[in-house]
């Protein structure tokens, strides 16, 4: 599951609705395919979006809401996540983390994404490319809150 934040475009209310849809889809897939583990990749970690990290460092209430959403995701999904070793500077590089998460995500049986952007598209393309020649189509890509929604819902301040 790929969760890259679109908060700066959508706002928290819209993001909350997107997360609700995501959670319903995860539960459905877990039930239907007997999925035991969920891998979570998100901008909410220290390796995520530079833009989001900068914004949260400047806005305390925004940072608190992000932490609240993150705790909810962790508690509800009980996901597996990539946690690099603190001792190695190369492994701690956000680009290396992104590549590692990409490789884990494209190997999954199902891919769910929230939002749109270059990283999401890269993951979706890699996932489909990896799965396209499978004899059985037992994989699913679900995209939630895409760019089209973002453009239609954007309200300049």
C-alpha positions as CSV (number, residue, x, y, z in Angstrom):
1,X,0.0,0.0,0.0
2,X,1.3,3.4,-1.0
3,X,0.2,6.4,0.9
4,X,1.7,9.6,-0.3
5,X,0.1,12.7,1.2
6,X,-1.9,15.2,-0.8
7,X,-2.8,17.2,2.3
8,X,-1.5,20.5,0.9
9,X,-4.0,20.2,-2.0
10,X,-6.9,18.4,-0.3
11,X,-6.9,19.5,3.3
12,X,-7.5,17.2,6.3
13,X,-11.2,16.7,5.7
14,X,-10.7,15.4,2.2
15,X,-7.7,13.3,3.2
16,X,-9.8,11.7,6.0
17,X,-12.4,10.6,3.5
18,X,-9.7,9.2,1.3
19,X,-8.2,7.3,4.2
20,X,-11.7,5.9,5.1
21,X,-12.0,4.6,1.5
22,X,-8.5,3.1,1.8
23,X,-9.3,1.3,5.0
24,X,-12.5,-0.2,3.5
25,X,-10.5,-1.4,0.5
26,X,-7.8,-2.9,2.7
27,X,-10.4,-4.8,4.8
28,X,-12.1,-6.1,1.7
29,X,-8.9,-7.3,0.2
30,X,-7.8,-8.9,3.5
31,X,-11.1,-10.7,3.7
32,X,-11.3,-11.8,0.1
33,X,-7.6,-12.8,-0.4
34,X,-6.8,-13.8,3.2
35,X,-4.0,-11.2,3.3
36,X,-2.1,-11.3,6.6
37,X,0.5,-8.5,6.1
38,X,0.1,-4.9,4.8
39,X,3.2,-2.9,3.8
40,X,2.8,0.8,4.3
41,X,4.8,3.5,2.6
42,X,4.0,7.1,3.4
43,X,5.1,10.7,3.4
44,X,4.4,10.8,7.1
45,X,7.7,9.4,8.1
46,X,11.0,11.3,8.4
47,X,12.0,9.9,5.0
48,X,8.9,11.2,3.2
49,X,8.1,14.5,1.4
50,X,10.5,17.3,1.9
51,X,7.6,19.7,1.3
52,X,5.5,18.1,4.0
53,X,8.4,17.9,6.4
54,X,9.1,21.7,5.9
55,X,5.5,22.6,6.4
56,X,5.1,20.5,9.6
57,X,8.2,22.1,11.0
58,X,6.5,25.5,10.5
59,X,3.0,24.7,11.6
60,X,2.5,22.9,15.0
61,X,-1.2,22.3,14.6
62,X,-0.6,20.8,11.2
63,X,2.1,18.6,12.6
64,X,-0.2,17.4,15.4
65,X,-2.9,16.4,12.8
66,X,-0.3,14.5,10.8
67,X,0.8,12.6,13.9
68,X,-2.8,11.8,14.7
69,X,-3.5,10.4,11.3
70,X,-0.2,8.4,11.4
71,X,-1.1,6.9,14.8
72,X,-4.6,5.9,13.4
73,X,-3.0,4.2,10.4
74,X,-0.5,2.3,12.5
75,X,-3.1,1.2,15.1
76,X,-5.7,0.2,12.5
77,X,-3.5,-1.4,9.8
78,X,-0.7,-2.8,12.1
79,X,1.5,-2.6,9.0
80,X,4.9,-3.8,8.1
81,X,7.2,-0.8,7.2
82,X,10.7,-0.2,6.1
83,X,12.8,1.0,9.1
84,X,16.3,1.8,8.0
85,X,19.2,1.3,10.4
86,X,20.1,4.6,12.1
87,X,23.9,3.8,11.9
88,X,24.3,3.9,8.2
89,X,24.0,7.4,6.5
90,X,23.6,5.9,3.0
91,X,20.7,3.7,4.1
92,X,19.1,6.7,5.9
93,X,19.0,8.7,2.7
94,X,15.4,9.4,1.7
95,X,16.1,8.5,-1.9
96,X,17.5,5.1,-0.9
97,X,14.4,4.6,1.3
98,X,12.1,5.5,-1.6
99,X,13.8,3.0,-3.8
100,X,13.7,0.3,-1.2
101,X,10.0,0.9,-0.6
102,X,9.3,0.9,-4.4
103,X,10.9,-2.5,-4.7
104,X,8.8,-3.9,-1.8
105,X,5.6,-2.3,-3.2
106,X,6.0,-3.6,-6.7
107,X,6.5,-7.2,-5.4
108,X,3.2,-7.1,-3.5
109,X,0.0,-8.9,-4.6
110,X,-2.2,-5.8,-4.5
111,X,-1.4,-2.1,-4.6
112,X,-3.5,0.7,-3.1
113,X,-2.4,4.3,-3.4
114,X,-3.8,7.6,-2.1
115,X,-3.1,10.7,-4.1
116,X,-1.2,11.2,-7.3
117,X,2.2,12.4,-8.3
118,X,5.4,11.2,-9.9
119,X,6.2,8.8,-7.1
120,X,2.8,7.2,-7.1
121,X,2.8,6.8,-10.9
122,X,6.3,5.3,-10.8
123,X,5.2,2.7,-8.3
124,X,2.0,1.9,-10.3
125,X,3.9,1.6,-13.5
126,X,6.5,-0.7,-11.9
127,X,3.8,-2.8,-10.2
128,X,1.9,-3.3,-13.5
129,X,5.0,-4.0,-15.5
130,X,6.0,-6.6,-13.0
131,X,2.6,-8.3,-13.0
132,X,1.4,-7.9,-16.6
133,X,2.8,-11.2,-17.8
134,X,1.3,-13.3,-15.0
135,X,-0.9,-16.0,-16.4
136,X,-3.5,-15.3,-13.7
137,X,-4.6,-11.8,-13.0
138,X,-4.7,-12.2,-9.2
139,X,-3.4,-8.7,-8.5
140,X,-5.2,-5.4,-8.1
141,X,-4.3,-1.8,-8.4
142,X,-6.6,0.6,-6.6
143,X,-6.0,4.3,-6.8
144,X,-7.8,6.6,-4.4
145,X,-8.1,10.4,-4.6
146,X,-6.3,10.9,-7.9
147,X,-5.1,14.1,-9.6
148,X,-8.4,14.6,-11.3
149,X,-10.0,14.9,-8.0
150,X,-7.3,17.2,-6.8
151,X,-7.7,19.6,-9.7
152,X,-11.5,19.6,-9.4
153,X,-11.4,20.2,-5.6
154,X,-8.6,22.8,-5.5
155,X,-9.7,26.0,-4.0
156,X,-7.2,28.8,-4.1
157,X,-6.9,30.7,-0.8
